[in-house]
Amino acid sequence: MNNDPIVAEVRKYGEQLAEQAHGNVHEFFQNLRLAQRKYSDRPVSAPPPRPGIREAVGKNTSHGEPSLSCELSEA
């Protein structure tokens, strides 16, 4: 399995949050809701999709399943 630094960081903070909640799932999500309210003035938005990505993902294979082709149009 590949070691993805972003996944590792997310897991690290998830473990810290679980420790703060003493392993209680209800307290864990209550803490997340409180943080959402606390930082509600900081919305996060995704960047616009790269040109051609929708066309690449939307292509079908011969089996009728979506293809995750990497064919992107030049920007």
CHARMM internal coordinates of N, CA and C (Angstrom, degrees):
IC EDIT
DIST 1 N 1 CA 1.4555
DIST 1 CA 1 C 1.5266
ANGL 1 N 1 CA 1 C 108.72
DIST 1 C 2 N 1.3171
ANGL 1 CA 1 C 2 N 116.28
DIHE 1 N 1 CA 1 C 2 N 139.25
DIST 2 N 2 CA 1.4579
ANGL 1 C 2 N 2 CA 121.00
DIHE 1 CA 1 C 2 N 2 CA -179.91
DIST 2 CA 2 C 1.5153
ANGL 2 N 2 CA 2 C 110.45
DIHE 1 C 2 N 2 CA 2 C -74.00
DIST 2 C 3 N 1.3148
ANGL 2 CA 2 C 3 N 115.93
DIHE 2 N 2 CA 2 C 3 N 143.78
DIST 3 N 3 CA 1.4559
ANGL 2 C 3 N 3 CA 121.02
DIHE 2 CA 2 C 3 N 3 CA 175.49
DIST 3 CA 3 C 1.5147
ANGL 3 N 3 CA 3 C 108.78
DIHE 2 C 3 N 3 CA 3 C -92.02
DIST 3 C 4 N 1.3112
ANGL 3 CA 3 C 4 N 116.51
DIHE 3 N 3 CA 3 C 4 N 103.35
DIST 4 N 4 CA 1.4558
ANGL 3 C 4 N 4 CA 122.66
DIHE 3 CA 3 C 4 N 4 CA -179.63
DIST 4 CA 4 C 1.5271
ANGL 4 N 4 CA 4 C 107.78
DIHE 3 C 4 N 4 CA 4 C -95.05
DIST 4 C 5 N 1.3277
ANGL 4 CA 4 C 5 N 118.74
DIHE 4 N 4 CA 4 C 5 N 119.75
DIST 5 N 5 CA 1.4627
ANGL 4 C 5 N 5 CA 120.34
DIHE 4 CA 4 C 5 N 5 CA -176.90
DIST 5 CA 5 C 1.5326
ANGL 5 N 5 CA 5 C 112.92
DIHE 4 C 5 N 5 CA 5 C -63.39
DIST 5 C 6 N 1.3144
ANGL 5 CA 5 C 6 N 117.57
DIHE 5 N 5 CA 5 C 6 N -30.67
DIST 6 N 6 CA 1.4645
ANGL 5 C 6 N 6 CA 119.53
DIHE 5 CA 5 C 6 N 6 CA 179.23
DIST 6 CA 6 C 1.5205
ANGL 6 N 6 CA 6 C 110.08
DIHE 5 C 6 N 6 CA 6 C -69.62
DIST 6 C 7 N 1.3306
ANGL 6 CA 6 C 7 N 117.03
DIHE 6 N 6 CA 6 C 7 N -44.37
DIST 7 N 7 CA 1.4667
ANGL 6 C 7 N 7 CA 120.94
DIHE 6 CA 6 C 7 N 7 CA 177.82
DIST 7 CA 7 C 1.5219
ANGL 7 N 7 CA 7 C 109.69
DIHE 6 C 7 N 7 CA 7 C -61.42
DIST 7 C 8 N 1.3266
ANGL 7 CA 7 C 8 N 117.02
DIHE 7 N 7 CA 7 C 8 N -42.40
DIST 8 N 8 CA 1.4660
ANGL 7 C 8 N 8 CA 121.09
DIHE 7 CA 7 C 8 N 8 CA 179.44
DIST 8 CA 8 C 1.5285
ANGL 8 N 8 CA 8 C 110.81
DIHE 7 C 8 N 8 CA 8 C -61.04
DIST 8 C 9 N 1.3293
ANGL 8 CA 8 C 9 N 116.66
DIHE 8 N 8 CA 8 C 9 N -41.58
DIST 9 N 9 CA 1.4601
ANGL 8 C 9 N 9 CA 120.26
DIHE 8 CA 8 C 9 N 9 CA 179.94
DIST 9 CA 9 C 1.5268
ANGL 9 N 9 CA 9 C 111.04
DIHE 8 C 9 N 9 CA 9 C -66.48
DIST 9 C 10 N 1.3307
ANGL 9 CA 9 C 10 N 117.27
DIHE 9 N 9 CA 9 C 10 N -43.73
DIST 10 N 10 CA 1.4650
ANGL 9 C 10 N 10 CA 120.86
DIHE 9 CA 9 C 10 N 10 CA 179.10
DIST 10 CA 10 C 1.5240
ANGL 10 N 10 CA 10 C 110.17
DIHE 9 C 10 N 10 CA 10 C -61.15
DIST 10 C 11 N 1.3210
ANGL 10 CA 10 C 11 N 116.90
DIHE 10 N 10 CA 10 C 11 N -43.50
DIST 11 N 11 CA 1.4715
ANGL 10 C 11 N 11 CA 120.35
DIHE 10 CA 10 C 11 N 11 CA 179.13
DIST 11 CA 11 C 1.5202
ANGL 11 N 11 CA 11 C 111.42
DIHE 10 C 11 N 11 CA 11 C -64.40
DIST 11 C 12 N 1.3354
ANGL 11 CA 11 C 12 N 116.66
DIHE 11 N 11 CA 11 C 12 N -39.31
DIST 12 N 12 CA 1.4654
ANGL 11 C 12 N 12 CA 120.57
DIHE 11 CA 11 C 12 N 12 CA 179.27
DIST 12 CA 12 C 1.5268
ANGL 12 N 12 CA 12 C 110.35
DIHE 11 C 12 N 12 CA 12 C -60.43
DIST 12 C 13 N 1.3351
ANGL 12 CA 12 C 13 N 116.52
DIHE 12 N 12 CA 12 C 13 N -47.45
DIST 13 N 13 CA 1.4588
ANGL 12 C 13 N 13 CA 119.66
DIHE 12 CA 12 C 13 N 13 CA -179.64
DIST 13 CA 13 C 1.5259
ANGL 13 N 13 CA 13 C 111.41
DIHE 12 C 13 N 13 CA 13 C -69.58
DIST 13 C 14 N 1.3228
ANGL 13 CA 13 C 14 N 117.46
DIHE 13 N 13 CA 13 C 14 N -33.08
DIST 14 N 14 CA 1.4633
ANGL 13 C 14 N 14 CA 120.23
DIHE 13 CA 13 C 14 N 14 CA 175.44
DIST 14 CA 14 C 1.5170
ANGL 14 N 14 CA 14 C 111.23
DIHE 13 C 14 N 14 CA 14 C -62.63
DIST 14 C 15 N 1.3276
ANGL 14 CA 14 C 15 N 116.25
DIHE 14 N 14 CA 14 C 15 N -41.09
DIST 15 N 15 CA 1.4689
ANGL 14 C 15 N 15 CA 120.53
DIHE 14 CA 14 C 15 N 15 CA 177.58
DIST 15 CA 15 C 1.5271
ANGL 15 N 15 CA 15 C 110.80
DIHE 14 C 15 N 15 CA 15 C -64.85
DIST 15 C 16 N 1.3376
ANGL 15 CA 15 C 16 N 116.80
DIHE 15 N 15 CA 15 C 16 N -40.01
DIST 16 N 16 CA 1.4620
ANGL 15 C 16 N 16 CA 120.08
DIHE 15 CA 15 C 16 N 16 CA 177.69
DIST 16 CA 16 C 1.5293
ANGL 16 N 16 CA 16 C 111.13
DIHE 15 C 16 N 16 CA 16 C -63.03
DIST 16 C 17 N 1.3285
ANGL 16 CA 16 C 17 N 116.20
DIHE 16 N 16 CA 16 C 17 N -42.20
DIST 17 N 17 CA 1.4632
ANGL 16 C 17 N 17 CA 120.16
DIHE 16 CA 16 C 17 N 17 CA 178.53
DIST 17 CA 17 C 1.5225
ANGL 17 N 17 CA 17 C 111.29
DIHE 16 C 17 N 17 CA 17 C -65.07
DIST 17 C 18 N 1.3297
ANGL 17 CA 17 C 18 N 116.63
DIHE 17 N 17 CA 17 C 18 N -37.97
DIST 18 N 18 CA 1.4702
ANGL 17 C 18 N 18 CA 120.38
DIHE 17 CA 17 C 18 N 18 CA 177.64
DIST 18 CA 18 C 1.5205
ANGL 18 N 18 CA 18 C 110.86
DIHE 17 C 18 N 18 CA 18 C -64.95
DIST 18 C 19 N 1.3336
ANGL 18 CA 18 C 19 N 116.71
DIHE 18 N 18 CA 18 C 19 N -39.06
DIST 19 N 19 CA 1.4635
ANGL 18 C 19 N 19 CA 119.97
DIHE 18 CA 18 C 19 N 19 CA 177.31
DIST 19 CA 19 C 1.5206
ANGL 19 N 19 CA 19 C 110.72
DIHE 18 C 19 N 19 CA 19 C -64.65
DIST 19 C 20 N 1.3259
ANGL 19 CA 19 C 20 N 117.54
DIHE 19 N 19 CA 19 C 20 N -41.58
DIST 20 N 20 CA 1.4706
ANGL 19 C 20 N 20 CA 121.17
DIHE 19 CA 19 C 20 N 20 CA 178.69
DIST 20 CA 20 C 1.5250
ANGL 20 N 20 CA 20 C 111.14
DIHE 19 C 20 N 20 CA 20 C -61.89
DIST 20 C 21 N 1.3283
ANGL 20 CA 20 C 21 N 116.54
DIHE 20 N 20 CA 20 C 21 N -31.12
DIST 21 N 21 CA 1.4670
ANGL 20 C 21 N 21 CA 121.70
DIHE 20 CA 20 C 21 N 21 CA -179.41
DIST 21 CA 21 C 1.5217
ANGL 21 N 21 CA 21 C 111.25
DIHE 20 C 21 N 21 CA 21 C -90.85
DIST 21 C 22 N 1.3293
ANGL 21 CA 21 C 22 N 117.43
DIHE 21 N 21 CA 21 C 22 N 4.50
DIST 22 N 22 CA 1.4662
ANGL 21 C 22 N 22 CA 122.93
DIHE 21 CA 21 C 22 N 22 CA 178.66
DIST 22 CA 22 C 1.5257
ANGL 22 N 22 CA 22 C 111.48
DIHE 21 C 22 N 22 CA 22 C 57.39
DIST 22 C 23 N 1.3414
ANGL 22 CA 22 C 23 N 116.01
DIHE 22 N 22 CA 22 C 23 N 33.18
DIST 23 N 23 CA 1.4559
ANGL 22 C 23 N 23 CA 120.85
DIHE 22 CA 22 C 23 N 23 CA 178.23
DIST 23 CA 23 C 1.5198
ANGL 23 N 23 CA 23 C 114.42
DIHE 22 C 23 N 23 CA 23 C 75.09
DIST 23 C 24 N 1.3229
ANGL 23 CA 23 C 24 N 118.05
DIHE 23 N 23 CA 23 C 24 N 5.91
DIST 24 N 24 CA 1.4641
ANGL 23 C 24 N 24 CA 122.57
DIHE 23 CA 23 C 24 N 24 CA -179.02
DIST 24 CA 24 C 1.5275
ANGL 24 N 24 CA 24 C 108.63
DIHE 23 C 24 N 24 CA 24 C -89.77
DIST 24 C 25 N 1.3285
ANGL 24 CA 24 C 25 N 116.50
DIHE 24 N 24 CA 24 C 25 N 114.25
DIST 25 N 25 CA 1.4642
ANGL 24 C 25 N 25 CA 120.77
DIHE 24 CA 24 C 25 N 25 CA -175.69
DIST 25 CA 25 C 1.5280
ANGL 25 N 25 CA 25 C 111.82
DIHE 24 C 25 N 25 CA 25 C -63.01
DIST 25 C 26 N 1.3247
ANGL 25 CA 25 C 26 N 118.08
DIHE 25 N 25 CA 25 C 26 N -34.36
DIST 26 N 26 CA 1.4690
ANGL 25 C 26 N 26 CA 120.25
DIHE 25 CA 25 C 26 N 26 CA 179.64
DIST 26 CA 26 C 1.5299
ANGL 26 N 26 CA 26 C 110.38
DIHE 25 C 26 N 26 CA 26 C -67.48
DIST 26 C 27 N 1.3220
ANGL 26 CA 26 C 27 N 116.62
DIHE 26 N 26 CA 26 C 27 N -42.38
DIST 27 N 27 CA 1.4598
ANGL 26 C 27 N 27 CA 120.90
DIHE 26 CA 26 C 27 N 27 CA 177.91
DIST 27 CA 27 C 1.5395
ANGL 27 N 27 CA 27 C 110.48
DIHE 26 C 27 N 27 CA 27 C -67.03
DIST 27 C 28 N 1.3304
ANGL 27 CA 27 C 28 N 116.31
DIHE 27 N 27 CA 27 C 28 N -37.50
DIST 28 N 28 CA 1.4650
ANGL 27 C 28 N 28 CA 121.91
DIHE 27 CA 27 C 28 N 28 CA 178.21
DIST 28 CA 28 C 1.5267
ANGL 28 N 28 CA 28 C 110.22
DIHE 27 C 28 N 28 CA 28 C -55.99
DIST 28 C 29 N 1.3428
ANGL 28 CA 28 C 29 N 116.44
DIHE 28 N 28 CA 28 C 29 N -51.57
DIST 29 N 29 CA 1.4675
ANGL 28 C 29 N 29 CA 119.43
DIHE 28 CA 28 C 29 N 29 CA -177.23
DIST 29 CA 29 C 1.5249
ANGL 29 N 29 CA 29 C 112.01
DIHE 28 C 29 N 29 CA 29 C -74.52
DIST 29 C 30 N 1.3205
ANGL 29 CA 29 C 30 N 117.42
DIHE 29 N 29 CA 29 C 30 N -29.17
DIST 30 N 30 CA 1.4672
ANGL 29 C 30 N 30 CA 119.79
DIHE 29 CA 29 C 30 N 30 CA 174.36
DIST 30 CA 30 C 1.5281
ANGL 30 N 30 CA 30 C 109.29
DIHE 29 C 30 N 30 CA 30 C -63.48
DIST 30 C 31 N 1.3318
ANGL 30 CA 30 C 31 N 117.00
DIHE 30 N 30 CA 30 C 31 N -41.61
DIST 31 N 31 CA 1.4655
ANGL 30 C 31 N 31 CA 120.94
DIHE 30 CA 30 C 31 N 31 CA 177.49
DIST 31 CA 31 C 1.5301
ANGL 31 N 31 CA 31 C 111.13
DIHE 30 C 31 N 31 CA 31 C -63.16
DIST 31 C 32 N 1.3377
ANGL 31 CA 31 C 32 N 117.04
DIHE 31 N 31 CA 31 C 32 N -38.98
DIST 32 N 32 CA 1.4670
ANGL 31 C 32 N 32 CA 119.78
DIHE 31 CA 31 C 32 N 32 CA 177.33
DIST 32 CA 32 C 1.5263
ANGL 32 N 32 CA 32 C 111.09
DIHE 31 C 32 N 32 CA 32 C -64.57
DIST 32 C 33 N 1.3423
ANGL 32 CA 32 C 33 N 116.87
DIHE 32 N 32 CA 32 C 33 N -41.47
DIST 33 N 33 CA 1.4688
ANGL 32 C 33 N 33 CA 119.68
DIHE 32 CA 32 C 33 N 33 CA 178.95
DIST 33 CA 33 C 1.5324
ANGL 33 N 33 CA 33 C 111.04
DIHE 32 C 33 N 33 CA 33 C -64.19
DIST 33 C 34 N 1.3478
ANGL 33 CA 33 C 34 N 116.64
DIHE 33 N 33 CA 33 C 34 N -39.37
DIST 34 N 34 CA 1.4621
ANGL 33 C 34 N 34 CA 119.92
DIHE 33 CA 33 C 34 N 34 CA 177.58
DIST 34 CA 34 C 1.5322
ANGL 34 N 34 CA 34 C 110.79
DIHE 33 C 34 N 34 CA 34 C -63.35
DIST 34 C 35 N 1.3164
ANGL 34 CA 34 C 35 N 116.92
DIHE 34 N 34 CA 34 C 35 N -40.69
DIST 35 N 35 CA 1.4617
ANGL 34 C 35 N 35 CA 120.74
DIHE 34 CA 34 C 35 N 35 CA 178.33
DIST 35 CA 35 C 1.5268
ANGL 35 N 35 CA 35 C 110.65
DIHE 34 C 35 N 35 CA 35 C -65.40
DIST 35 C 36 N 1.3331
ANGL 35 CA 35 C 36 N 117.51
DIHE 35 N 35 CA 35 C 36 N -38.53
DIST 36 N 36 CA 1.4651
ANGL 35 C 36 N 36 CA 120.53
DIHE 35 CA 35 C 36 N 36 CA 177.46
DIST 36 CA 36 C 1.5192
ANGL 36 N 36 CA 36 C 110.33
DIHE 35 C 36 N 36 CA 36 C -59.88
DIST 36 C 37 N 1.3314
ANGL 36 CA 36 C 37 N 116.43
DIHE 36 N 36 CA 36 C 37 N -43.76
DIST 37 N 37 CA 1.4606
ANGL 36 C 37 N 37 CA 119.75
DIHE 36 CA 36 C 37 N 37 CA 179.58
DIST 37 CA 37 C 1.5293
ANGL 37 N 37 CA 37 C 110.75
DIHE 36 C 37 N 37 CA 37 C -66.97
DIST 37 C 38 N 1.3334
ANGL 37 CA 37 C 38 N 115.93
DIHE 37 N 37 CA 37 C 38 N -41.46
DIST 38 N 38 CA 1.4549
ANGL 37 C 38 N 38 CA 120.87
DIHE 37 CA 37 C 38 N 38 CA -178.07
DIST 38 CA 38 C 1.5283
ANGL 38 N 38 CA 38 C 111.74
DIHE 37 C 38 N 38 CA 38 C -61.78
DIST 38 C 39 N 1.3281
ANGL 38 CA 38 C 39 N 116.63
DIHE 38 N 38 CA 38 C 39 N -38.48
DIST 39 N 39 CA 1.4585
ANGL 38 C 39 N 39 CA 121.26
DIHE 38 CA 38 C 39 N 39 CA -176.22
DIST 39 CA 39 C 1.5318
ANGL 39 N 39 CA 39 C 112.75
DIHE 38 C 39 N 39 CA 39 C -109.10
DIST 39 C 40 N 1.3211
ANGL 39 CA 39 C 40 N 117.03
DIHE 39 N 39 CA 39 C 40 N 27.00
DIST 40 N 40 CA 1.4690
ANGL 39 C 40 N 40 CA 120.31
DIHE 39 CA 39 C 40 N 40 CA -177.09
DIST 40 CA 40 C 1.5226
ANGL 40 N 40 CA 40 C 112.52
DIHE 39 C 40 N 40 CA 40 C -65.98
DIST 40 C 41 N 1.3242
ANGL 40 CA 40 C 41 N 117.48
DIHE 40 N 40 CA 40 C 41 N -15.88
DIST 41 N 41 CA 1.4605
ANGL 40 C 41 N 41 CA 120.38
DIHE 40 CA 40 C 41 N 41 CA 178.52
DIST 41 CA 41 C 1.5303
ANGL 41 N 41 CA 41 C 112.09
DIHE 40 C 41 N 41 CA 41 C -83.56
DIST 41 C 42 N 1.3270
ANGL 41 CA 41 C 42 N 117.61
DIHE 41 N 41 CA 41 C 42 N 3.37
DIST 42 N 42 CA 1.4673
ANGL 41 C 42 N 42 CA 122.53
DIHE 41 CA 41 C 42 N 42 CA -179.03
DIST 42 CA 42 C 1.5322
ANGL 42 N 42 CA 42 C 110.34
DIHE 41 C 42 N 42 CA 42 C -119.43
DIST 42 C 43 N 1.3213
ANGL 42 CA 42 C 43 N 117.45
DIHE 42 N 42 CA 42 C 43 N 69.18
DIST 43 N 43 CA 1.4649
ANGL 42 C 43 N 43 CA 118.24
DIHE 42 CA 42 C 43 N 43 CA -179.56
DIST 43 CA 43 C 1.5282
ANGL 43 N 43 CA 43 C 111.27
DIHE 42 C 43 N 43 CA 43 C -65.98
DIST 43 C 44 N 1.2965
ANGL 43 CA 43 C 44 N 115.47
DIHE 43 N 43 CA 43 C 44 N 147.27
DIST 44 N 44 CA 1.4593
ANGL 43 C 44 N 44 CA 122.15
DIHE 43 CA 43 C 44 N 44 CA 178.24
DIST 44 CA 44 C 1.5159
ANGL 44 N 44 CA 44 C 107.15
DIHE 43 C 44 N 44 CA 44 C -115.44
DIST 44 C 45 N 1.3207
ANGL 44 CA 44 C 45 N 115.69
DIHE 44 N 44 CA 44 C 45 N 132.98
DIST 45 N 45 CA 1.4535
ANGL 44 C 45 N 45 CA 118.80
DIHE 44 CA 44 C 45 N 45 CA 177.82
DIST 45 CA 45 C 1.5218
ANGL 45 N 45 CA 45 C 108.92
DIHE 44 C 45 N 45 CA 45 C -129.32
DIST 45 C 46 N 1.2941
ANGL 45 CA 45 C 46 N 114.81
DIHE 45 N 45 CA 45 C 46 N 150.96
DIST 46 N 46 CA 1.4619
ANGL 45 C 46 N 46 CA 120.75
DIHE 45 CA 45 C 46 N 46 CA 179.09
DIST 46 CA 46 C 1.5240
ANGL 46 N 46 CA 46 C 109.17
DIHE 45 C 46 N 46 CA 46 C -80.79
DIST 46 C 47 N 1.3200
ANGL 46 CA 46 C 47 N 116.63
DIHE 46 N 46 CA 46 C 47 N 148.46
DIST 47 N 47 CA 1.4581
ANGL 46 C 47 N 47 CA 118.57
DIHE 46 CA 46 C 47 N 47 CA 175.94
DIST 47 CA 47 C 1.5172
ANGL 47 N 47 CA 47 C 109.93
DIHE 46 C 47 N 47 CA 47 C -67.85
DIST 47 C 48 N 1.3241
ANGL 47 CA 47 C 48 N 118.17
DIHE 47 N 47 CA 47 C 48 N 157.69
DIST 48 N 48 CA 1.4669
ANGL 47 C 48 N 48 CA 119.82
DIHE 47 CA 47 C 48 N 48 CA 178.65
DIST 48 CA 48 C 1.5298
ANGL 48 N 48 CA 48 C 109.91
DIHE 47 C 48 N 48 CA 48 C -62.35
DIST 48 C 49 N 1.3288
ANGL 48 CA 48 C 49 N 117.64
DIHE 48 N 48 CA 48 C 49 N 149.37
DIST 49 N 49 CA 1.4676
ANGL 48 C 49 N 49 CA 119.97
DIHE 48 CA 48 C 49 N 49 CA 179.81
DIST 49 CA 49 C 1.5250
ANGL 49 N 49 CA 49 C 110.98
DIHE 48 C 49 N 49 CA 49 C -63.56
DIST 49 C 50 N 1.3110
ANGL 49 CA 49 C 50 N 114.39
DIHE 49 N 49 CA 49 C 50 N 148.74
DIST 50 N 50 CA 1.4685
ANGL 49 C 50 N 50 CA 119.56
DIHE 49 CA 49 C 50 N 50 CA 177.51
DIST 50 CA 50 C 1.5224
ANGL 50 N 50 CA 50 C 109.20
DIHE 49 C 50 N 50 CA 50 C -67.15
DIST 50 C 51 N 1.3165
ANGL 50 CA 50 C 51 N 116.89
DIHE 50 N 50 CA 50 C 51 N 148.46
DIST 51 N 51 CA 1.4692
ANGL 50 C 51 N 51 CA 119.79
DIHE 50 CA 50 C 51 N 51 CA 178.17
DIST 51 CA 51 C 1.5271
ANGL 51 N 51 CA 51 C 110.43
DIHE 50 C 51 N 51 CA 51 C -58.32
DIST 51 C 52 N 1.3087
ANGL 51 CA 51 C 52 N 115.96
DIHE 51 N 51 CA 51 C 52 N 135.04
DIST 52 N 52 CA 1.4535
ANGL 51 C 52 N 52 CA 121.21
DIHE 51 CA 51 C 52 N 52 CA 176.27
DIST 52 CA 52 C 1.5091
ANGL 52 N 52 CA 52 C 115.30
DIHE 51 C 52 N 52 CA 52 C 89.44
DIST 52 C 53 N 1.3216
ANGL 52 CA 52 C 53 N 119.29
DIHE 52 N 52 CA 52 C 53 N -10.39
DIST 53 N 53 CA 1.4663
ANGL 52 C 53 N 53 CA 120.45
DIHE 52 CA 52 C 53 N 53 CA -175.37
DIST 53 CA 53 C 1.5255
ANGL 53 N 53 CA 53 C 111.32
DIHE 52 C 53 N 53 CA 53 C -69.25
DIST 53 C 54 N 1.3109
ANGL 53 CA 53 C 54 N 117.95
DIHE 53 N 53 CA 53 C 54 N -37.56
DIST 54 N 54 CA 1.4685
ANGL 53 C 54 N 54 CA 119.66
DIHE 53 CA 53 C 54 N 54 CA 179.52
DIST 54 CA 54 C 1.5219
ANGL 54 N 54 CA 54 C 111.43
DIHE 53 C 54 N 54 CA 54 C -64.53
DIST 54 C 55 N 1.3312
ANGL 54 CA 54 C 55 N 115.84
DIHE 54 N 54 CA 54 C 55 N -40.27
DIST 55 N 55 CA 1.4540
ANGL 54 C 55 N 55 CA 119.42
DIHE 54 CA 54 C 55 N 55 CA 179.46
DIST 55 CA 55 C 1.5227
ANGL 55 N 55 CA 55 C 110.75
DIHE 54 C 55 N 55 CA 55 C -64.94
DIST 55 C 56 N 1.3229
ANGL 55 CA 55 C 56 N 117.79
DIHE 55 N 55 CA 55 C 56 N -39.18
DIST 56 N 56 CA 1.4625
ANGL 55 C 56 N 56 CA 121.80
DIHE 55 CA 55 C 56 N 56 CA -178.59
DIST 56 CA 56 C 1.5200
ANGL 56 N 56 CA 56 C 110.91
DIHE 55 C 56 N 56 CA 56 C -67.22
DIST 56 C 57 N 1.3102
ANGL 56 CA 56 C 57 N 117.75
DIHE 56 N 56 CA 56 C 57 N -41.16
DIST 57 N 57 CA 1.4631
ANGL 56 C 57 N 57 CA 121.23
DIHE 56 CA 56 C 57 N 57 CA -178.76
DIST 57 CA 57 C 1.5200
ANGL 57 N 57 CA 57 C 110.86
DIHE 56 C 57 N 57 CA 57 C -75.35
DIST 57 C 58 N 1.3169
ANGL 57 CA 57 C 58 N 118.22
DIHE 57 N 57 CA 57 C 58 N -31.95
DIST 58 N 58 CA 1.4525
ANGL 57 C 58 N 58 CA 121.64
DIHE 57 CA 57 C 58 N 58 CA -175.55
DIST 58 CA 58 C 1.5151
ANGL 58 N 58 CA 58 C 115.26
DIHE 57 C 58 N 58 CA 58 C -78.40
DIST 58 C 59 N 1.3253
ANGL 58 CA 58 C 59 N 119.04
DIHE 58 N 58 CA 58 C 59 N -10.09
DIST 59 N 59 CA 1.4638
ANGL 58 C 59 N 59 CA 120.42
DIHE 58 CA 58 C 59 N 59 CA -179.19
DIST 59 CA 59 C 1.5149
ANGL 59 N 59 CA 59 C 110.47
DIHE 58 C 59 N 59 CA 59 C -65.42
DIST 59 C 60 N 1.3238
ANGL 59 CA 59 C 60 N 116.05
DIHE 59 N 59 CA 59 C 60 N 146.96
DIST 60 N 60 CA 1.4623
ANGL 59 C 60 N 60 CA 121.02
DIHE 59 CA 59 C 60 N 60 CA 178.81
DIST 60 CA 60 C 1.5150
ANGL 60 N 60 CA 60 C 110.61
DIHE 59 C 60 N 60 CA 60 C -103.80
DIST 60 C 61 N 1.3157
ANGL 60 CA 60 C 61 N 114.87
DIHE 60 N 60 CA 60 C 61 N 149.92
DIST 61 N 61 CA 1.4565
ANGL 60 C 61 N 61 CA 120.38
DIHE 60 CA 60 C 61 N 61 CA 174.37
DIST 61 CA 61 C 1.5129
ANGL 61 N 61 CA 61 C 108.32
DIHE 60 C 61 N 61 CA 61 C -91.89
DIST 61 C 62 N 1.3127
ANGL 61 CA 61 C 62 N 117.67
DIHE 61 N 61 CA 61 C 62 N 177.50
DIST 62 N 62 CA 1.4627
ANGL 61 C 62 N 62 CA 120.83
DIHE 61 CA 61 C 62 N 62 CA 179.28
DIST 62 CA 62 C 1.5190
ANGL 62 N 62 CA 62 C 111.77
DIHE 61 C 62 N 62 CA 62 C -67.13
DIST 62 C 63 N 1.3362
ANGL 62 CA 62 C 63 N 117.32
DIHE 62 N 62 CA 62 C 63 N -15.14
DIST 63 N 63 CA 1.4716
ANGL 62 C 63 N 63 CA 121.14
DIHE 62 CA 62 C 63 N 63 CA 179.97
DIST 63 CA 63 C 1.5244
ANGL 63 N 63 CA 63 C 112.09
DIHE 62 C 63 N 63 CA 63 C -91.43
DIST 63 C 64 N 1.3086
ANGL 63 CA 63 C 64 N 116.88
DIHE 63 N 63 CA 63 C 64 N 1.41
DIST 64 N 64 CA 1.4600
ANGL 63 C 64 N 64 CA 119.89
DIHE 63 CA 63 C 64 N 64 CA 179.62
DIST 64 CA 64 C 1.5200
ANGL 64 N 64 CA 64 C 113.07
DIHE 63 C 64 N 64 CA 64 C 81.13
DIST 64 C 65 N 1.3358
ANGL 64 CA 64 C 65 N 117.65
DIHE 64 N 64 CA 64 C 65 N 9.01
DIST 65 N 65 CA 1.4579
ANGL 64 C 65 N 65 CA 121.10
DIHE 64 CA 64 C 65 N 65 CA 179.57
DIST 65 CA 65 C 1.5194
ANGL 65 N 65 CA 65 C 109.04
DIHE 64 C 65 N 65 CA 65 C -100.53
DIST 65 C 66 N 1.3444
ANGL 65 CA 65 C 66 N 117.30
DIHE 65 N 65 CA 65 C 66 N 150.20
DIST 66 N 66 CA 1.4635
ANGL 65 C 66 N 66 CA 119.50
DIHE 65 CA 65 C 66 N 66 CA 178.59
DIST 66 CA 66 C 1.5337
ANGL 66 N 66 CA 66 C 109.98
DIHE 65 C 66 N 66 CA 66 C -62.20
DIST 66 C 67 N 1.2971
ANGL 66 CA 66 C 67 N 114.99
DIHE 66 N 66 CA 66 C 67 N 144.63
DIST 67 N 67 CA 1.4639
ANGL 66 C 67 N 67 CA 121.40
DIHE 66 CA 66 C 67 N 67 CA 177.60
DIST 67 CA 67 C 1.5083
ANGL 67 N 67 CA 67 C 109.08
DIHE 66 C 67 N 67 CA 67 C -105.06
DIST 67 C 68 N 1.3107
ANGL 67 CA 67 C 68 N 117.48
DIHE 67 N 67 CA 67 C 68 N 141.39
DIST 68 N 68 CA 1.4523
ANGL 67 C 68 N 68 CA 121.07
DIHE 67 CA 67 C 68 N 68 CA 176.33
DIST 68 CA 68 C 1.5240
ANGL 68 N 68 CA 68 C 108.84
DIHE 67 C 68 N 68 CA 68 C -102.43
DIST 68 C 69 N 1.2911
ANGL 68 CA 68 C 69 N 115.11
DIHE 68 N 68 CA 68 C 69 N 52.53
DIST 69 N 69 CA 1.4573
ANGL 68 C 69 N 69 CA 122.68
DIHE 68 CA 68 C 69 N 69 CA -179.40
DIST 69 CA 69 C 1.5202
ANGL 69 N 69 CA 69 C 110.18
DIHE 68 C 69 N 69 CA 69 C -62.04
DIST 69 C 70 N 1.3093
ANGL 69 CA 69 C 70 N 116.08
DIHE 69 N 69 CA 69 C 70 N 147.88
DIST 70 N 70 CA 1.4517
ANGL 69 C 70 N 70 CA 121.60
DIHE 69 CA 69 C 70 N 70 CA 179.13
DIST 70 CA 70 C 1.5195
ANGL 70 N 70 CA 70 C 112.36
DIHE 69 C 70 N 70 CA 70 C -97.98
DIST 70 C 71 N 1.2995
ANGL 70 CA 70 C 71 N 117.29
DIHE 70 N 70 CA 70 C 71 N 17.32
DIST 71 N 71 CA 1.4623
ANGL 70 C 71 N 71 CA 120.73
DIHE 70 CA 70 C 71 N 71 CA 179.23
DIST 71 CA 71 C 1.5085
ANGL 71 N 71 CA 71 C 109.35
DIHE 70 C 71 N 71 CA 71 C -76.59
DIST 71 C 72 N 1.3176
ANGL 71 CA 71 C 72 N 116.72
DIHE 71 N 71 CA 71 C 72 N 108.23
DIST 72 N 72 CA 1.4443
ANGL 71 C 72 N 72 CA 121.24
DIHE 71 CA 71 C 72 N 72 CA 179.90
DIST 72 CA 72 C 1.5160
ANGL 72 N 72 CA 72 C 109.40
DIHE 71 C 72 N 72 CA 72 C -114.54
DIST 72 C 73 N 1.3185
ANGL 72 CA 72 C 73 N 115.37
DIHE 72 N 72 CA 72 C 73 N 144.68
DIST 73 N 73 CA 1.4578
ANGL 72 C 73 N 73 CA 118.45
DIHE 72 CA 72 C 73 N 73 CA 176.87
DIST 73 CA 73 C 1.5232
ANGL 73 N 73 CA 73 C 108.53
DIHE 72 C 73 N 73 CA 73 C -76.51
DIST 73 C 74 N 1.3006
ANGL 73 CA 73 C 74 N 115.73
DIHE 73 N 73 CA 73 C 74 N 151.73
DIST 74 N 74 CA 1.4627
ANGL 73 C 74 N 74 CA 120.61
DIHE 73 CA 73 C 74 N 74 CA 179.16
DIST 74 CA 74 C 1.5135
ANGL 74 N 74 CA 74 C 109.46
DIHE 73 C 74 N 74 CA 74 C -72.55
DIST 74 C 75 N 1.3132
ANGL 74 CA 74 C 75 N 115.68
DIHE 74 N 74 CA 74 C 75 N 137.87
DIST 75 N 75 CA 1.4686
ANGL 74 C 75 N 75 CA 120.72
DIHE 74 CA 74 C 75 N 75 CA -179.32
DIST 75 CA 75 C 1.5124
ANGL 75 N 75 CA 75 C 110.76
DIHE 74 C 75 N 75 CA 75 C -89.56
END
COOR INIT
IC SEED 1 N 1 CA 1 C
IC BUILD
